[in-house]
Structure formats: structure tokens, C-alpha cells
Amino acid sequence: MQAPSPPRDRPNVTNVLFMLLLAGLALGTILAFLVFRPSGSGPAFAVTAINANPCPSGEGAPACFQVLVENTGSEAANVRCELIAAEGTTAAFFSGETVYASAASIEPHTSIPLSVKVDVTPPNDTVVSPSVACAQAPA
């Protein structure tokens, strides 16, 4: 004769329905995120290159640089860039300012060149390229 099998624990119908409800809510949340998420990343600006350039006559700086700023995002926007001079130097855009704000929107995947002049402050005699930080200009 065979021994009786131990009683099996049957899942409670309420627990099963609760688990199905949680799974449905999770799936609904994921689908809502996919449907209502923004289509693009918006504008994003990156400094893609800082290259030494000869200074135009009359600039009076010992060194000049060209900075390329690219809109790496998916929407056009104006850009604002700020120069941070290296220690022992001064830096300015050719306008004489340390901040540049574009007058027009920069399209996605488009680069603009910005020219920078750098001078040394005594007793320093070494020219070092400045840092440039760019972001979307406030509206």
C-alpha cells in the first residue's frame, strides 16, 4: 500500500489575483512611460576642440585659440559659454568679454567657432589654453 501524499498548499485565489494586479500595473507604468516620454534629449552643448591659432594683427595677445562648440542634442537653442583662464593668465573672447551668448539658435549637430585671446600675468611667462564651459542660454 502506498503512503498518502502530503497535502499540497494550494495558492490562495486572492494572492494570485493580487500578483496579477501588480504585474498589470507594472506593465501599464512601463507602457505609459514609453508613450509619454519626451521625444528628444533637448539641446546639449559640448566643447569639441581647443586649438592654438595665430592671433590676428592688432589683437595684442601673445596667443590665440579657436574653440569649437557643438550642439550635441536634438533641439536647436542659444548657447552661453564662459571662459575660465588658467592660473597666471587672462583670457577673453575677441569681443573683450569672458562670456559669449549666441544671438541665434544653434541647430543640432552644428558647431560654431569661437576665438579666444590669452595673455600672461607677471611673473608668469607661459601661455596655457583656457577652459570653456558652455550650456543652453536661459530663455
N, C-alpha and C positions, 0 to 999 in steps of 0.2 A: 504494500500500500504506500502511496505517495504522501509525503508530508504536505500539509496545507501550505500554500504560499502565503507569505506575509501580506497584510493588506497594503495596497498601494495608496500613496497620498495623491488624491486627485486635486488638480488645481481648482481653486475656488473660481467660479464664473466671474465674480466681481473683480478679482485680481487680474484675470485675463482681459476683461473689458477695460480696466484701468491702464494696463500696459499698452493695449491697442490705442487708447485715447492719447497717451503720452507720445507714442510713435507718430500718430497723426498730427499732433501739434508740432512736433519737431520737423516733420516733413513740410507742414504748412509754413513754418517760420523760414525754412530754407528756400522754399519756392517764392515767398514774399520778398526775401532779400534779393533773389536773382531778378525778379521782375521790377522792383522799385529802386535798385541801386543806381547811383549816378552812372551815366554812360561813359564819361571820360574822367581823367585824373585831374583835369583843370590845368592851368598854366604852372610851369615849374622852370626855374632858370638856373643854369649852371655855367660857371666859367670854364670853358673848354681848353683855353690856351693862354699863356702869358709869354709873349716873345719879345726879345730885345729888338728895337727898331732904331734907325738913325733919327736923330731929332731934326725937325725942320729948322731952317735958318731962322734966327730970331727968337727961338724958344728959350735959349739961355740955360738950359739944364744940361748937366753932363750926361744924362742917359734918358732914353725914352723907351717905352714899351707899348706894345699893342695887345689888348686884351680882347678875346673873343667870348661873347656872351651868347648862349644858345637857349631858346625856349624848348626845353625837352618835354614839355607837357603836351596836352591835347587841345588846348584852347588858347586863342590869342589874348594877350594882355600887355599892359605897360610894365616896364621894368624899372626898378630903382637899385642902383649899385653904389656901394660905399667903399672908399679906399682906406686901407689900413697900412700906413707906412711902416717899413721895417725900422728897427731901432737904429738911431743915428742918421736917419734920412727923413726927407719930407717928400710927399707925393701929391700930385694934383692932376686932374684931367686937364686937357688943353684949355678948357674954359676957365681954369684957375680954381675951380671948386673941387671939394673932396667927395661930393655926392653927385651922381648923374641920375636924372629921371627922364625916361624917354617921352617924347612928345606924342608918339604914335604907338599903337599896339604892335607887338612883335608876334608874328604868326608862328604856329608850332613848327618845330624842326628848322627854324631860321636863326642864323647867327648874325650878330651885329658887332663890328669892331669898335673898340673904344681906345683912344690914345691917352697915354699917361706919361707925365714927365716926372723925373725923380732927381732930387738934389741931395747932397750930403750936408750934414750939420757938423761943424767943427767939434771935437778934433777928429771925427770920423772922416776917412777918405775913401771908403769902399761903398759903391753903389749896389744896393740889393733891391730886387723887384718887390713891389708892394703886394699885399694880399687884397683881393677884391671879393666882396660879398654881395650877391645880387638876389633879389626876391621880387615878387609881384608888387608893383606900386599900389599903395592904398587908393581906393576909389574916391 
